[in-house]
Amino acid sequence: MRPSLVALEDGQAHTLQQIRDAVAGTLGVSAEDQEELLPSGKQTTYSNRIAWALTHMAKAGLVSRPARAQYRLTEPGREVLLKHLDRVDMSVLSGFAEYREFRTPRSLPKTEAGGAVAAVADEVSPSEAIGSLVQQADDALASELLDRVLQQPPAFLERLALRLLRAMGYGGRESLLEHTGKSGDAGLDGLVRQDALGLDLVGVQAKRYDKLATVQRPELQAFVGALQGAQTSRGVFVTTGRFSAGARQFAEGVAMRLVLLDGIELARLMVRYNVGVSVRETFDLKQIEEEFFED
């Protein structure tokens, strides 16, 4: 991790390839070693380790991503460089609250830091252990996805909401999904026509807020008014932030069918339905074929 931070010490944005080259020079990683592949055969071990080091440091706020596949040293990152002259590892990152939250498994029992995966792997079947690891990887990916979405303009979220709904099976053909959002428009940002005649409509509203910002009840009331104007009784409200308790209570009590997707749920659905992500590696978990030994 520290050599990666040193590669960004000039304060400029650097590409992933530039960082890989700089770290290889610092650590003396030969060209042959850089070509060593992971067991899956789809990525080099060296590239994988650099990418994960940067991901972990980004979660701690030591580096930022000003553009796709580019990284820049932040002020906290510079402070870590000055303070930790020999080594930067996960114990250093654990001093940052955001990183501790990132590392807390949501689907595993909370144990001592760093020990949750090992503890579970010792107590459950390989299938369950792998499932837990995949869930952790998906949670980390979802967190990164939400950060990426927040870097985009508001209209991006509006289009993303429609793409996600289409991936989930709503609207069928792309022609049955309409992006209606306009700058300053208080109406709907999109319409999903479940049938060719448009008799079955779903209204969509998308609000790009900070992750800690909250959608309040009045905004949902305005959304209901927009749905009534579109002559539909179903709607999906998407935000990168959160919903207040009052907003959720209103959604549950109103006569219309409202679905609320906050930033966390949005990112999880993107991972589940492969929106903005792709499958990089697959593994086969094998077991004994009992019938083979019964002949």
Protein Blocks (a to p, Z undefined) as FASTA:
>chain_A
ZZmmmmmmnopacdfklmmmmmmmmnopafklmmpccfkopacfklmmmmmmmmmmmmno
paccfbghiacddfklmmmmmmmmmbccfklmmmpmklmmmmmcfkbccddehilmmmmm
mmmcfklmmmmmmmmmmmmmmmmmmmmmmmpcfklmmmmmmmmmmmnogoiaaklpccfb
dehiabdfbdcdfbfnopaccddddddddfkbccdfklmmmmmmmmmmnopabdcdddfb
dcdfklmmmmmmpmbdcddddfklmmmmmmmnogoiacfbdcddddddfklmmZZ
